[in-house]
Amino acid sequence: QVQLVESGGGLVQPGGSLTLSCAASGISFSGNNMSWYRQAPGKQRELVAGVTSGGTTYVADSVKGRFTISRDNARNTVYLQMNNLKPEDTAVYYCKLRSPPYDYWGQGTQVTVSS
C-alpha cells in the first residue's frame, strides 16, 4: 500500500520560513518523480515545484527564488523549503508521487501565513 505522509505545516508570520516533508512508503521512491502542489480556498490545485528521479528540479514562477525542492532517496523523502513566506502562500500543500500510469497523493498539510 502506497502512503505519502506530509508534515511541517503550520502558522508562520509573513517573511518567515517553513520546511515541508513528505515521506513515502510502499513503493519505489528513487525511480519516481515527486512534486508539491497547493490549493488555497476557492482555488484550483496548482503545481508549486517538482523534482525528477534524476534530480532535475522545477519551481513555479510565483515561488521562484523563495521555495526550493529537494529529495533524499535514502530516506524516501521529498522536501519543500519555503522562505520569505507571503500571505498568498496560504494553502493546503500536497505531495505527489508519479508512477505511471498512477499518481499518488498525500493527505495534505496546512500552511497559514498571517501576522
N, C-alpha and C positions, 0 to 999 in steps of 0.2 A: 504494500500500500504506500503510495507516494504521499509524503507530507512535507509541506513548506510552512515553517513557523517563523513569523516576523516578530521582532522585538526592537525596543529602543525608542519608540514614540513617546510623546508627552507634550507638556506645555512649556513653551520657551518664549522669551521676550524677543522682540524684533532685534536683529543683529546677532542673535545667539546661534549656537550650533547644536546639532544632534547627529548621532550616527545610528542608522538603522542596520539591523542584521536580519538575515533570512537563512535559516538552517534547513537543509534538505535531507530527507531520508527516504529509503525505499526505492531509490533509482540511482543510476549512474549520474554523478554530478559533473565530473570533469569534462565529459564529452558533450555537454549540452549548453546552449546559450541561455543566459539569465538576464532578466530585466526588472526594472522598477517602474510601476505605474502609480498614478494617484487619481483620486476622484474627490472633488470638492462638492459640497451640497448643491444640487440642482445642475450640476455639470456632468459632461461625459468623462469617462475614464480616459486619461491621457498618458502617453509614454513619457517618462522622465529620463531614463538612462538605461543603457544596455551594455552587456559585455559578452563577447563570443567565447566559445570554448578555447579559442586560441589567444584570448586576452585583448582583442580589439574592443575599444570602448566607443560608446556614443552617448552624448548628453544633449538634451533638448536646448534650444536657444534660450528659452525662458529661465534656465538654471545654469547656463554655461558660465564658468568662472566661479560658481558658488558650490556646486554639487560635484562629487566625484564618486564613481562606481568602481568597485574592485571585487575580486574574488579570491578565496583561499580554498583551493581544491583539497588540501589536506584536511580541512575542517568542514568541507561540504557547505560552505557558507559564502554568501554574497553580501556586500556591504554598500551602504549609501551614506557617504559623509556629506553633511549638509551644513554649510557655513553661511553667515550673513543672511539668516532667515528673514523672510518678509511675511507680513500678514497674508498675502496672496498665496503663500506656500501651504496654508492651512488646508488639510485634506486627509483622507484615509489613504495610506500608502500600502501598495500591494507588491509582492514579488511574484514573478512568473518564471517558470522553467519551461523551455520549449524543447520538446522531444517529439519531433514529427512522427505522426500527424497530430500529436496531442499537445495541449497546453495545460500546465498545472499551476494553480494559483494558491497563494496563502490566504489566511483569513483577514489580513489587513491590520495595520497599526495606525492609530490616530496621531496626527501631528497638528498641534494648535500653536499658532504664532500670534501672541497677543500681549499687550502691556497691561 
